[in-house]
Amino acid sequence: MTTNTKNQSVISVLLQAETVAQQLTERGISVLSVVARCGRACIHIARHSYCDELIRDGKASYQYLSKSFSGARQGVFNESGCRVYWSESIH
């Protein structure tokens, strides 16, 4: 794969992330960061009531960040090829 091809791949991922970030913003969701990892955009958002709706409808799930299921977890869902996630503290 040439450098130009690799760059185009990253640019494509970021353009997709821009579209998804704009859609999230239109819903009133704060986008905290965007990174491209392994050919996929990861978008970190602030927790929002929309997240609860996605969890309730089975369109998002929780990933626990420790084996004991205590401390912290992340909610995650896929949107147009991007991984969208938010962090929560559980005590």
ABEGO torsion letter per residue (X at the ends): XBAAAAAAAAAAAAAAAAAAAAAAAAAGBBBABBBBBGGBBBBBBBBBAAAAAAAAAGABBBBBABAAGBGBBBBBBBBGGBBBBBBBBBX
